[in-house]
Amino acid sequence: MDATLQDPLVGRLLEDRYRVQARIAVGGMATVYRAVDTRLDRVLALKVMHPALAADAAFVDRFILEAKAVARLDHPNVVGVFDQGVDGSYVFLAMEYVAGCTLRDLLRERGALHPRAALDILEPVLAALGSAHRADLLHRDVKPENVLIGDDGRVKVADFGLVRSVGSHTSTTSGSVLGTLSYMAPEQIEHGVTGHRSDVYSCGVLLYEMLTGSKPYTGSTPAQIVRQHLEHDVPAPSLLAPGVAGELDALVARATARDPRQRPADAVELLALLQEARRGLTDEQLDAVPPQQHASSGSGDGESGSSNGGSGSGEERTTVLPSVHSTVPLAAAVGSDTVRESPGDGTERTARMRIRPVDPSDDGGRVPVPAPGGAVGRAVRRRPWAALVALLLVLGAGAGVWYVGEGQFTRTPALLGLSRAEAERRIADAGLDAEYSAAFHETVEEGKVVSTDPAPGSRIRGNGTVSVVVSKGPERIAVPDVAGMSPADARAAVERAGLGAGTTEHAFSDVVDRGDVVSTDPAVGRRVAPDTAVSFVVSKGAAVRVPDLVGLSPGKARKKLADAGLKARTAPEGVFSDEVREGDVAEQSVRADSTVAEGTAVELTLSKGQETFEVPDVEGKDLEKAKKELEKAGFSVSVIDFPLGRDKVFNQTPEAGSRHPADTTVTLWVR
């Protein structure tokens, strides 16, 4: 049954954000899954620490601190760390997902690489490590499994989860050594001490393996490999790959010197040495045919954002290895299940070494590092004539088979980032044809190669054609002129140009009709990236000041509005007014002196004059009752009282039933 189906994490949502889709690989420290960030809707890799390590609080704290350190590394050749989280018992990193393969996959499939391809891969690796070294961080586990090659040919270094600050930790805790045995520097194994030069040593082993297709040391037990690291110099690559130039032998020797003081100080210095050596090599040396042998058998944990790779039997994983000086026996410490070599490796390599025998007096078969100005690799070139004759016989016998098989093929040269002229030269030197096309690219400079098909290092027939895409630089689109258009037409024009429609605002305009577009943001003609949102300002018409219309006759009010460019309408109901005579304008819907758009309608409410009330009839009523009734109706009361009367109203003015404004005085005669 598929192990992924049995994995309890597959299908789960971690921290209410990361949906685990599939397991990619299982390593010595963690398991890597492909996942989706549900908030940002992007695919990424989740590196989930193994439960035994996650239960160690001190280890988790260090893991989190180191994750933060890696997240600060901003380099195009470093697999990015986006987030760190804890969900229950799961401690994880959210990392960049790189679709492609690992260098281990490439070596397993193809074996040794052309020197040009090996250097094309190692240069970005050293650039990434150099960025870390400048930040005083170590990788401590440089190996093919941690070098990712994307589908676009970009090289990235993964698994910086083992990094350690140089200033605070030069050795691992508890006397243990963290790394992968075949790539460990002698001082890592013997003393548990790591530094920039430890990463440099691993890069030297990496270059050796790319040039030869094999690791420098093999053995039936891990202890045998350890002893070779401690007691022998790394052999010259040219012993297994006769076409390797002496300059590259010397470079491997410098990087893998057993005494760390003899190595380059850090990856930055090693990169400079590599580039200097490369400038001294001819095209024939760079494109020397690698040895035809079985692919490199080593494999690894695959703990990266790569979409491929996985852990299986016979693979070499990252190891926590007790120091040689610890009380734990070395053979027991590493264990036979930690590092396994392919059974066929030893025989294959021995057979190849017989073709080019080495003087036993040579220092471990390694080409000495040349003195400044001295000849490079003379020791390698002094071969017995008998060996040369044997080599020619072997090559002659195999030439026909080689041509029918591998001889008809070559490798796609590394062209990414080169100018078209340089790409044409390299393709011609490789005996290939090319078809060129151009495409926009946000990050690759105009005129430089964006991608190739087949990808760099891929197998291709000797007379084959490579499709090369050259960058036209970032695509930029001019914002179209949509002034005077309706908003709908303006949106359509912007979208046809490859841009997006943004928000809409309104403003007065003396020149653009009401309802049409006045301007855009970004402004017309500005060149912006595709899909940039363009916002519109729509005209409210010309700004008009509203006149004061209260007290005017309806005719005069309408004329005044028309002269100002405004419209008039009359309210269906009038209002009473004590100040405005009946029939004139008593109210206007828009306040006088306010600013409105031309063509705005102003509603006029006409006066019905003063409001009047009917005088009640109070004759014959008692005075007090009459007063209350009149006051309740809104009138004032004046009394003329005849003496010796009974306080009865016998007359009133104004007379009952007449209508008068409020507060009108009603005079009562009482007797």
PyMOL commands that set and color helices and strands:
alter all, ss='L'
color gray80, all
select helices_A, chain A and resi 3-6+51-54+57-71+103-110+115-134+144-146+160-162+173-175+181-183+186-191+196-212+222-231+237-239+246-255+260-262+267-279+283-286+330-334+345-355+378-381+385-404+406-408+420-429+487-496+554-563+623-632
alter helices_A, ss='H'
color red, helices_A
select strands_A, chain A and resi 13-14+18-26+30-37+42-49+81-87+90-96+100-102+137-138+147-150+155-157+164-165+176-179+319-322+409-411+433-439+449-453+459-461+465-471+477-478+500-507+517-521+527-528+533-539+543-545+567-570+585-588+595-597+601-606+612-614+636-641+649-653+659-661+665-670
alter strands_A, ss='S'
color yellow, strands_A
deselect
rebuild
show_as cartoon
